[in-house]
């Protein structure tokens, strides 16, 4: 058995903590079954955003006529684009691997690890199969994988998850998507822009359940102009014949949930307990007439499931919650002594920037002088569809649910000089308390992922009130004026229609 000071399972954000341990002179083991760099680099945000930017460029050219510019696209080297992106990702993963293999402070074990005792791991598959490792401190950062829903016939058909979709070297003629979260939204934008006909089947009333309801409704309407969107429907059966996949879907009573506690791709949980359509608890209205859609390819984007079931956590005394995610306290300590966890596998926010934030917290708590709880204040998210969506803080429906007093205001992109010049459609929605504290902000429109950052900084590092935005000088006529104006207008009290001006 090999003994170490520090062991990390997974090579995503957990590597940041491993590097701190190595820099402090500790012996470090890294166990990774896949390419180095974790989900974000290899199967998530990096390849998807590189590909999506190509779609944005193409979409810009196709919109040129709206600005009196005649332009046409002569050719799209789709295969070359996909190969170049995946080659870049593979090079980055290989570079991380070379760095670890050449490090005197790290030992890399390539394979799937499973616990066989307290802080003791065996590599059960892969290059280093049979290796047994023990460490004084263990960090579980093994992430998640695509969740495959319980749909009749799903195992008998060829389907794509986000992993395979990011490697497709030609766009399918017709792509059917099961799921309505950010993975579904982003990949529908990518393939739709490059010529695929797209049908999206989602259980929720709107796409993007993590977004504020009003913003999600506008986003869904915009997508419905581009694609066939079947919200409020659950896929109940799939079949394949002559190279075509057919999905049968039935109306879904939102909120009944399926009881599996899985997360959507954007971090939203299912199972919120609203009424079931027919009383059997699964939310599917069985006696309703089914809708059928057929396409050349099927993309399953129905959320993510934690990799905890692959780790034999019971052998190490590590508890999971009812959803299968690792249970941690506010310091990110797991239930077993000397074990910590971070990233997607703890199930708080399935976002790379959240995992990085948690890694900094874990590093401080392991190697610092005193413990400090992880602070999720003002944790933003963004969806790189067309239009973009971004948000931070409370959603209006959450404030209503807890009966908290609030006021809200919106401002449209097209009502600013820059937005008008861009022929942009979209809205910034602000939620504040009655003393002017910022509770949340939600944006749908161009550059939403960039515009939200001003609000995050105000909530996290400023006074956290509308004054931070109102009193900052904004470049005129730049797009951030839409944020400033949303924070400067006449707010309406939530829950009633009395105007309430905040100064």
C-alpha positions as CSV (number, residue, x, y, z in Angstrom):
1,X,0.0,0.0,0.0
2,X,1.2,3.5,-0.9
3,X,0.9,6.1,1.8
4,X,0.4,9.8,1.0
5,X,-0.3,13.0,2.8
6,X,-3.0,14.1,0.3
7,X,-5.1,12.2,-2.2
8,X,-7.6,13.6,-4.7
9,X,-10.1,11.7,-6.7
10,X,-10.7,13.6,-10.0
11,X,-8.5,16.1,-11.8
12,X,-10.8,19.0,-12.3
13,X,-11.0,21.8,-9.7
14,X,-9.7,19.3,-7.1
15,X,-6.3,19.6,-8.7
16,X,-6.1,23.2,-7.4
17,X,-6.2,21.9,-3.8
18,X,-3.7,19.1,-4.7
19,X,-1.3,21.7,-6.0
20,X,-1.5,23.7,-2.8
21,X,-0.7,20.5,-0.9
22,X,2.3,19.8,-3.2
23,X,3.6,23.4,-2.8
24,X,3.6,22.9,1.0
25,X,5.8,19.8,0.6
26,X,3.1,17.2,1.0
27,X,3.1,13.9,-0.9
28,X,0.2,13.9,-3.3
29,X,-1.7,11.2,-5.2
30,X,-4.1,12.1,-8.0
31,X,-6.6,9.4,-9.2
32,X,-8.3,10.0,-12.5
33,X,-10.0,7.6,-14.8
34,X,-10.5,9.9,-17.8
35,X,-8.5,12.6,-19.6
36,X,-6.9,15.1,-17.2
37,X,-8.7,18.4,-16.5
38,X,-12.2,17.1,-15.5
39,X,-15.6,17.6,-17.1
40,X,-15.2,21.3,-17.8
41,X,-12.1,21.0,-20.0
42,X,-12.9,17.7,-21.7
43,X,-16.7,17.3,-21.9
44,X,-18.2,20.6,-20.8
45,X,-17.7,24.3,-20.8
46,X,-14.5,24.6,-22.7
47,X,-15.3,22.6,-25.9
48,X,-19.0,23.7,-25.9
49,X,-18.2,27.4,-25.6
50,X,-15.4,27.2,-28.3
51,X,-18.0,25.5,-30.6
52,X,-20.7,27.9,-29.7
53,X,-18.7,31.0,-30.6
54,X,-18.4,29.6,-34.1
55,X,-22.2,29.4,-34.2
56,X,-22.4,33.0,-32.9
57,X,-20.1,34.2,-35.8
58,X,-22.3,32.4,-38.3
59,X,-25.5,33.8,-36.8
60,X,-24.0,37.3,-37.0
61,X,-23.3,37.0,-40.7
62,X,-26.8,35.6,-41.3
63,X,-28.3,38.7,-39.5
64,X,-26.3,41.1,-41.7
65,X,-29.3,41.9,-43.9
66,X,-31.1,43.5,-41.0
67,X,-28.4,46.2,-41.0
68,X,-28.5,46.8,-44.8
69,X,-25.4,44.6,-45.4
70,X,-25.6,41.9,-48.0
71,X,-23.6,38.9,-47.0
72,X,-23.7,35.2,-47.7
73,X,-21.9,32.2,-46.3
74,X,-20.1,30.3,-49.0
75,X,-19.0,27.3,-47.0
76,X,-18.8,26.0,-43.4
77,X,-16.0,23.6,-42.6
78,X,-18.0,22.0,-39.8
79,X,-15.8,18.9,-39.6
80,X,-12.6,21.0,-39.4
81,X,-14.2,23.2,-36.7
82,X,-15.1,20.3,-34.5
83,X,-11.8,18.5,-35.0
84,X,-9.8,21.7,-34.2
85,X,-11.8,22.3,-31.0
86,X,-11.4,18.7,-29.8
87,X,-7.7,18.7,-30.7
88,X,-7.2,21.8,-28.6
89,X,-9.0,20.2,-25.7
90,X,-7.0,17.0,-26.0
91,X,-3.7,18.9,-26.1
92,X,-4.6,20.8,-23.0
93,X,-5.5,17.5,-21.2
94,X,-2.3,15.9,-22.4
95,X,-0.3,19.0,-21.1
96,X,-1.8,18.6,-17.6
97,X,-1.0,14.9,-17.7
98,X,2.6,15.6,-18.7
99,X,2.9,18.1,-15.9
100,X,1.7,15.7,-13.3
101,X,3.9,12.8,-14.6
102,X,7.0,15.0,-14.6
103,X,6.3,16.4,-11.1
104,X,8.3,15.0,-8.2
105,X,5.5,16.1,-5.8
106,X,2.5,14.3,-7.5
107,X,1.9,10.7,-8.3
108,X,-0.8,10.2,-11.0
109,X,-2.8,7.0,-10.9
110,X,-4.8,6.5,-14.2
111,X,-7.9,4.5,-13.5
112,X,-11.1,4.3,-11.6
113,X,-10.7,4.4,-7.8
114,X,-13.0,2.8,-5.2
115,X,-12.8,3.0,-1.4
116,X,-11.8,-0.2,0.4
117,X,-11.5,1.4,3.9
118,X,-11.1,4.7,5.7
119,X,-9.2,7.1,3.5
120,X,-8.0,4.0,1.6
121,X,-8.6,3.6,-2.2
122,X,-8.0,0.9,-4.7
123,X,-7.6,1.5,-8.4
124,X,-9.9,-1.1,-9.9
125,X,-9.6,-0.4,-13.6
126,X,-7.2,1.4,-15.9
127,X,-3.4,1.6,-16.3
128,X,-2.8,1.5,-12.5
129,X,-5.2,-1.3,-11.7
130,X,-4.5,-3.0,-8.4
131,X,-2.8,0.0,-6.8
132,X,-3.9,0.6,-3.2
133,X,-3.5,4.1,-1.7
134,X,-4.0,5.6,1.7
135,X,-3.8,9.3,2.7
136,X,-4.1,11.4,5.8
137,X,-6.4,13.8,3.8
138,X,-8.7,12.7,1.0
139,X,-10.6,15.1,-1.4
140,X,-13.5,13.6,-3.3
141,X,-13.9,15.7,-6.5
142,X,-15.1,13.0,-8.9
143,X,-17.9,15.0,-10.6
144,X,-21.0,13.9,-12.4
145,X,-22.0,12.2,-15.6
146,X,-25.0,12.6,-17.9
147,X,-28.2,11.2,-16.3
148,X,-30.2,8.9,-18.6
149,X,-33.9,9.1,-17.7
150,X,-36.1,6.0,-17.3
151,X,-37.7,6.1,-20.7
152,X,-39.1,3.0,-22.3
153,X,-36.7,1.7,-25.1
154,X,-33.9,4.1,-24.3
155,X,-31.3,1.4,-24.0
156,X,-32.3,-0.1,-27.4
157,X,-31.6,3.1,-29.4
158,X,-28.5,5.0,-30.3
159,X,-28.5,8.3,-28.5
160,X,-26.1,11.1,-27.8
161,X,-25.2,12.7,-24.6
162,X,-23.4,16.1,-24.4
163,X,-20.1,14.1,-24.5
164,X,-20.8,12.6,-27.9
165,X,-22.6,15.6,-29.3
166,X,-19.5,17.8,-28.8
167,X,-17.6,15.4,-31.1
168,X,-20.1,15.0,-33.9
169,X,-18.4,15.9,-37.2
170,X,-21.5,16.7,-39.2
171,X,-24.8,18.3,-38.0
172,X,-27.7,15.9,-38.0
173,X,-30.5,16.7,-40.4
174,X,-33.0,16.6,-37.5
175,X,-32.0,16.6,-33.9
176,X,-34.5,15.6,-31.2
177,X,-33.5,16.8,-27.7
178,X,-34.9,15.3,-24.4
179,X,-34.4,17.9,-21.7
180,X,-34.8,21.7,-21.3
181,X,-31.9,22.9,-19.2
182,X,-28.8,24.8,-20.3
183,X,-27.1,21.8,-22.1
184,X,-30.2,21.3,-24.2
185,X,-30.4,25.1,-24.9
186,X,-26.7,25.5,-25.8
187,X,-26.5,22.4,-28.1
188,X,-29.8,23.3,-29.8
189,X,-28.4,26.7,-30.6
190,X,-25.1,25.2,-31.9
191,X,-26.7,22.5,-34.2
192,X,-29.6,24.7,-35.2
193,X,-27.3,27.5,-36.4
194,X,-25.4,25.0,-38.4
195,X,-28.4,23.7,-40.2
196,X,-30.1,21.1,-38.1
197,X,-33.8,21.0,-37.6
198,X,-34.3,20.9,-33.8
199,X,-37.1,19.6,-31.6
200,X,-36.8,20.1,-27.9
201,X,-38.9,18.0,-25.5
202,X,-38.9,19.4,-21.9
203,X,-40.9,18.6,-18.8
204,X,-40.9,22.1,-17.4
205,X,-43.4,24.8,-18.5
206,X,-40.4,26.8,-19.8
207,X,-36.9,26.0,-20.9
208,X,-34.1,26.9,-18.4
209,X,-35.7,26.2,-15.1
210,X,-32.8,27.7,-13.2
211,X,-33.6,31.1,-14.7
212,X,-36.2,33.5,-13.3
213,X,-39.6,32.5,-14.6
214,X,-40.2,35.7,-16.6
215,X,-36.8,35.5,-18.2
216,X,-37.2,31.8,-18.9
217,X,-40.6,32.5,-20.6
218,X,-39.0,35.1,-22.9
219,X,-36.1,32.8,-23.7
220,X,-38.6,29.9,-24.4
221,X,-40.6,32.1,-26.7
222,X,-37.5,33.1,-28.7
223,X,-36.4,29.5,-29.0
224,X,-40.0,28.6,-30.2
225,X,-39.4,31.0,-33.1
226,X,-36.3,29.0,-34.1
227,X,-37.2,25.5,-33.2
228,X,-40.0,23.1,-32.4
229,X,-40.3,23.4,-28.6
230,X,-42.5,21.0,-26.7
231,X,-42.4,22.2,-23.1
232,X,-44.6,20.6,-20.5
233,X,-44.0,17.2,-22.0
234,X,-42.1,14.2,-20.7
235,X,-40.6,11.6,-23.0
236,X,-42.2,8.3,-22.3
237,X,-40.9,6.0,-25.0
238,X,-38.3,6.0,-27.7
239,X,-37.7,3.6,-30.7
240,X,-35.5,3.4,-33.7
241,X,-36.2,2.3,-37.2
242,X,-34.4,2.8,-40.6
243,X,-31.9,5.2,-39.0
244,X,-34.6,7.4,-37.5
245,X,-35.3,7.8,-33.8
246,X,-38.9,8.4,-32.7
247,X,-39.7,9.9,-29.3
248,X,-43.2,9.6,-27.8
249,X,-44.0,12.3,-25.2
250,X,-47.0,12.9,-23.0
251,X,-48.1,16.0,-21.1
252,X,-46.3,16.4,-17.7
253,X,-47.7,18.0,-14.6
254,X,-44.9,20.3,-13.6
255,X,-43.6,19.7,-10.1
256,X,-44.7,16.1,-9.5
257,X,-41.1,15.1,-10.0
258,X,-39.8,11.5,-10.5
259,X,-38.4,11.2,-7.1
260,X,-34.8,10.6,-8.2
261,X,-33.6,13.9,-7.0
262,X,-31.4,14.3,-10.1
263,X,-30.3,17.8,-11.1
264,X,-31.0,19.4,-14.4
265,X,-27.9,20.5,-16.4
266,X,-28.1,24.0,-14.9
267,X,-28.4,23.0,-11.3
268,X,-32.1,22.9,-10.8
269,X,-33.6,20.1,-8.8
270,X,-36.6,18.2,-9.7
271,X,-39.2,16.7,-7.4
272,X,-40.8,19.9,-6.1
273,X,-43.9,18.2,-5.0
274,X,-46.7,19.8,-7.0
275,X,-49.7,17.8,-8.1
276,X,-49.3,14.7,-10.3
277,X,-51.3,14.5,-13.5
278,X,-53.0,11.2,-12.9
279,X,-52.2,10.4,-9.2
280,X,-49.5,7.8,-9.7
281,X,-46.8,10.1,-8.6
282,X,-44.7,10.3,-11.7
283,X,-46.1,13.5,-13.1
284,X,-46.9,12.0,-16.5
285,X,-50.5,12.3,-17.7
286,X,-50.9,8.7,-18.9
287,X,-54.3,9.1,-20.4
288,X,-53.4,12.1,-22.5
289,X,-52.8,11.7,-26.2
290,X,-49.1,11.3,-26.9
291,X,-47.1,13.5,-29.2
292,X,-44.5,11.8,-31.4
293,X,-41.4,13.4,-33.0
294,X,-38.8,11.7,-35.2
295,X,-35.3,12.7,-36.1
296,X,-32.0,11.5,-37.4
297,X,-30.3,11.9,-34.0
298,X,-31.4,11.9,-30.3
299,X,-29.7,14.0,-27.7
300,X,-30.4,13.1,-24.1
301,X,-29.8,16.3,-22.0
302,X,-31.8,15.3,-18.9
303,X,-29.5,16.5,-16.2
304,X,-26.4,15.1,-14.4
305,X,-26.0,12.4,-11.8
306,X,-23.2,12.2,-9.3
307,X,-20.4,9.6,-9.7
308,X,-20.8,8.6,-6.0
309,X,-22.2,5.2,-7.0
310,X,-18.9,4.3,-8.6
311,X,-16.8,5.0,-5.5
312,X,-18.0,2.5,-2.8
313,X,-18.3,5.4,-0.4
314,X,-19.8,3.2,2.3
315,X,-16.5,1.4,2.8
316,X,-15.0,4.8,3.8
317,X,-17.9,5.9,6.0
318,X,-18.8,8.8,3.6
319,X,-22.5,9.6,3.6
320,X,-24.5,10.8,0.6
321,X,-27.8,12.6,0.6
322,X,-31.1,11.3,-0.8
323,X,-30.0,12.6,-4.3
324,X,-26.7,10.7,-4.2
325,X,-24.5,13.7,-3.7
326,X,-21.7,13.7,-1.1
327,X,-23.0,15.2,2.2
328,X,-20.8,18.0,3.5
329,X,-20.9,20.5,6.3
330,X,-20.5,24.3,5.7
331,X,-16.7,23.9,5.5
332,X,-17.0,21.2,2.8
333,X,-16.0,18.4,5.2
334,X,-17.5,15.0,4.4
335,X,-18.9,12.7,7.2
336,X,-15.7,10.7,7.5
337,X,-12.7,12.1,9.4
338,X,-10.1,13.7,7.1
339,X,-12.3,13.6,4.0
340,X,-13.4,16.7,2.1
341,X,-15.5,17.1,-1.1
342,X,-16.1,19.8,-3.7
343,X,-17.5,20.4,-7.2
344,X,-20.4,18.8,-8.9
345,X,-20.3,15.8,-6.7
346,X,-21.5,17.9,-3.7
347,X,-24.5,19.0,-5.8
348,X,-24.7,22.7,-4.6
349,X,-24.1,24.4,-8.0
350,X,-23.1,22.4,-11.1
351,X,-20.9,25.2,-12.4
352,X,-17.2,25.3,-12.9
353,X,-16.8,28.7,-11.3
354,X,-18.6,27.3,-8.2
355,X,-16.2,24.4,-8.1
356,X,-13.2,26.7,-8.3
357,X,-14.7,28.8,-5.5
358,X,-15.2,25.7,-3.4
359,X,-11.6,24.6,-4.2
360,X,-10.3,27.9,-2.7
361,X,-12.4,27.4,0.4
362,X,-11.2,23.8,0.9
363,X,-7.6,24.8,0.4
364,X,-7.9,27.5,3.1
365,X,-9.7,25.2,5.4
366,X,-7.2,22.3,5.1
367,X,-4.1,24.4,5.1
368,X,-5.1,27.6,6.9
369,X,-5.2,28.5,10.6
370,X,-9.0,28.4,11.1
371,X,-12.1,27.1,9.3
372,X,-14.3,29.4,7.3
373,X,-17.6,28.3,5.8
374,X,-18.0,28.2,2.0
375,X,-19.8,31.4,0.9
376,X,-22.2,31.0,-2.0
377,X,-23.3,34.6,-1.9
378,X,-24.0,36.0,-5.4
379,X,-23.2,32.9,-7.3
380,X,-24.0,33.7,-10.9
381,X,-24.9,31.4,-13.8
382,X,-24.9,32.0,-17.6
383,X,-26.3,30.1,-20.6
384,X,-24.6,30.6,-23.9
385,X,-27.6,30.2,-26.1
386,X,-29.0,32.7,-28.5
387,X,-30.1,34.8,-26.8
388,X,-27.8,34.5,-23.8
389,X,-29.3,34.2,-20.3
390,X,-27.6,35.0,-17.0
391,X,-28.8,35.4,-13.4
392,X,-27.7,35.9,-9.9
393,X,-29.5,35.7,-6.5
394,X,-33.1,35.2,-5.8
395,X,-35.8,34.5,-8.5
396,X,-39.1,36.2,-8.1
397,X,-41.0,33.0,-7.7
398,X,-38.7,32.0,-4.8
399,X,-39.4,35.4,-3.1
400,X,-43.1,34.8,-3.5
401,X,-42.8,31.3,-2.1
402,X,-41.2,32.5,1.1
403,X,-43.5,35.5,1.3
404,X,-40.6,37.9,1.4
405,X,-41.2,41.6,0.7
406,X,-39.6,42.8,-2.5
407,X,-39.8,45.2,-5.4
408,X,-39.0,44.6,-9.1
409,X,-38.2,46.6,-12.2
410,X,-37.3,45.7,-15.8
411,X,-35.7,47.5,-18.7
412,X,-35.5,46.3,-22.3
413,X,-32.3,46.2,-24.4
414,X,-34.1,47.9,-27.4
415,X,-34.9,50.9,-25.3
416,X,-31.2,51.8,-25.0
417,X,-29.1,53.5,-27.7
418,X,-26.7,50.6,-28.0
419,X,-29.4,48.0,-27.9
420,X,-31.3,49.8,-30.6
421,X,-28.2,50.0,-32.8
422,X,-27.7,46.2,-32.3
423,X,-31.4,45.5,-33.1
424,X,-31.2,43.6,-29.8
425,X,-34.2,42.1,-28.0
426,X,-34.0,41.3,-24.3
427,X,-34.6,42.4,-20.8
428,X,-32.9,43.1,-17.5
429,X,-35.0,42.3,-14.5
430,X,-34.0,43.5,-11.0
431,X,-35.2,42.3,-7.6
432,X,-34.5,44.3,-4.5
433,X,-35.8,44.5,-0.9
434,X,-37.7,47.5,0.3
435,X,-34.5,49.2,1.6
436,X,-32.7,48.9,-1.8
437,X,-30.6,45.8,-1.2
438,X,-30.1,43.8,-4.4
439,X,-31.8,40.4,-4.1
440,X,-31.3,39.2,-7.6
441,X,-30.9,40.2,-11.2
442,X,-31.8,38.2,-14.3
443,X,-31.0,39.0,-17.9
444,X,-31.9,37.6,-21.3
445,X,-30.3,39.2,-24.3
446,X,-26.9,39.7,-26.0
447,X,-23.9,39.5,-23.7
448,X,-26.0,38.6,-20.7
449,X,-23.0,36.6,-19.4
450,X,-20.9,39.8,-19.3
451,X,-23.6,42.2,-18.2
452,X,-24.4,40.2,-15.0
453,X,-20.9,40.6,-13.7
454,X,-21.4,44.2,-12.7
455,X,-24.3,43.1,-10.5
456,X,-22.3,40.2,-9.0
457,X,-19.5,42.6,-8.0
458,X,-22.0,45.0,-6.4
459,X,-23.6,42.2,-4.4
460,X,-20.3,40.6,-3.4
461,X,-17.8,43.4,-3.0
462,X,-19.9,46.6,-2.9
463,X,-22.6,47.8,-0.6
464,X,-25.0,45.3,-2.2
465,X,-27.6,48.0,-2.9
466,X,-29.0,49.7,-5.9
467,X,-26.6,52.7,-5.2
468,X,-23.7,50.6,-6.4
469,X,-25.2,50.5,-9.9
470,X,-27.0,53.8,-10.0
471,X,-24.0,55.9,-8.8
472,X,-21.4,54.3,-11.0
473,X,-20.8,56.3,-14.2
474,X,-21.7,54.1,-17.2
475,X,-20.1,54.7,-20.6
476,X,-22.7,56.2,-23.0
477,X,-23.9,54.7,-25.3
478,X,-22.6,51.3,-24.2
479,X,-24.7,48.2,-23.5
480,X,-24.3,48.2,-19.7
481,X,-26.6,51.2,-19.6
482,X,-29.5,48.7,-19.8
483,X,-28.4,47.4,-16.4
484,X,-28.1,50.9,-15.0
485,X,-31.5,51.8,-16.2
486,X,-33.1,48.7,-14.8
487,X,-31.7,49.6,-11.4
488,X,-32.8,53.3,-11.8
489,X,-36.4,53.1,-12.8
490,X,-39.6,53.0,-10.9
491,X,-39.9,49.7,-9.0
492,X,-43.1,47.8,-8.4
493,X,-43.9,46.1,-5.1
494,X,-43.9,42.4,-5.5
495,X,-47.3,40.8,-4.8
496,X,-49.2,43.9,-5.6
497,X,-49.3,46.7,-8.1
498,X,-48.5,49.7,-6.0
499,X,-45.6,51.7,-7.4
500,X,-42.8,52.1,-4.9
501,X,-39.9,54.5,-5.8
502,X,-36.6,53.8,-4.1
503,X,-34.0,56.6,-3.8
